[in-house]
Amino acid sequence: MTPAKRRAISVEVGMQNSGLASSLATLHFAAFPMATVPGAIFSVWHNISGAVVARFFARRKMC
């Protein structure tokens, strides 16, 4: 894959995993609503860190 595609996948996979964590917690731990909190926190974190990583890659020369 090209470097640009590898970068895009690295950010996207992390964002999908945090959403999946919240969905699975809701489904399998319905009796424990707080089980969704870690996935929700990491969803927010991935939006912040994803923007930082994208900015870093944008300023870096293509390999």
N, C-alpha and C positions, 0 to 999 in steps of 0.2 A: 504494500500500500504506500501511497505517497505520504510524506510527512504531515501534510494538512489533514488527510483522512485519519491518520493515527491520532492526531491531536483531538479532532472532533469526537472520535470514539472514546478516548480517555475521559473526556468531560461528560459525555452523554451516558456512559455506563454508570458512573457514580451517581448521577441524578436519578436514573431509573431504579437503582438499588435502594435508595432512600424512600422513594415512593412505594416500591414493592414491600419494604419493611413495614410501613404504615398499613398497607392493605392487608398483609398477612396477619399483623397483630390484631386488626379489627376483626378479621375472619376467625382466627383461631383462639383469640383471648378476649372474646366478647364480654366475659364476666369481669375483666380487668381493663377498664377504659384507659387507664394511665399507661398501658403497654404500648399505646400508639405514640406517646410523647417522644421517645428517642428517635423514631423515624421522622416525626415532624420537625424536630430540632435539626436533624441532619439534612432534611430537605431545604431548610433555610440556609444552613451552612453551605450546602452544595451550590446554592445560587450565589452566595457571596464568594466562595473560593473559586467557583467556575469563572466568574467575572475576572477575578485576579489572574487566574491561569491564562484565560483568553487574552488579557492585556499583555501578560508576559510573552506569550507566543507571538502576538501581533508585533511586538517591538523587536523580537529576535529575528535574525536572518534565517531564511529557509535553508535547510540542509540539503 
